[in-house]
Amino acid sequence: MPDFSVVIPARNEAAYLPATLQALSRQTRPAAEVIVVDNGSVDDTVRVAAEWGARIVRCAERGVARARQAGLHAASCEWIATTDADSLPSPQWLERLAQNVPGRVALYGPMRFCGVAPAWSQLSGVGYSAFLHVCRVIGKPNLAAGNMAFSRKAALLAGGYPMVEAYEDVILGQELARLGVVAYVPGALVETSARRLDKGLVPFLWQHYRNITGHTRGYFEDDPSLPPRPGR
């Protein structure tokens, strides 16, 4: 089974990143390296990453796609697994992914919200899994970078991440599906923060609908007049 480089883009994620790195430290199949791509943080993101032993890659030019691309180029392993700085991979995450590598160019798995009531967490997982199933049925697999793995060679052949504001992970996933077999791994669970629900469920769903239809502008709404907060 292959070794994995785990790539995590981060901008002002000092509040969330420790839990993500702790989850990675508990993997039943440890990562060969954990790369935190600092995308111009002004909080303690870099210090936190260093304290947890992560390899830090700098990407001063703003944009999550640019940060992910920097991680892709910096990774040393043949396979890369990606997650986000506010997400918690389950202990068997990398082990389950590694078991499904043979014959595939990319893998992805289920996600659900954490930090919410258990019923809401379960409901979010069921709803997301149903959405992924529909995408598979219509031949457009939806690989989200919060829970995604791929052959580094195949990703470079596909041109890496497109320089868009959002949805760059799904676009790369669809390009990878043109190069080879992409597989869903139901046992490779990642839980993720529900912070994007802060504005309510309807705005959250509307933004994702816009992403799916190619309207990605405005996904990240940093206000330079405000102090930095966790996330983008």
GIBEL-V751294 format. One line per field, one symbol per residue. psi: psi as a letter, one per 20 degrees, with the letter a starting at -180 (. if undefined). burial: # if it has 24 or more other C-alpha atoms within 12 Angstrom, else .. A space follows every 50 residues. Layout:
BEGIN
psi = ???
burial = ???
END
This chain:
BEGIN
psi = qqqppppoqpolkhhhhghghghhijphnqqhqppooolkqjbkgggggh hjjqppppnhpqphghghhhhghhqirhqppqrrikqnpqhjghggghhj gpjqiqqraqqrqrjrqhghggghgggghgghgggghjkmpnopihnqqq pgghghhijbpqmrhrjhghggghhhhihappqpnhimppqqqkhijhiq gghghghhggghjjniqjgplpoiiqqqrpa.
burial = .########################.#.#############.####.##. .#.######..#####################################.# #..###########.........##..##.###.......########## ##.###.#.###.##############..###############.#.... ......##..##......#..........###
END
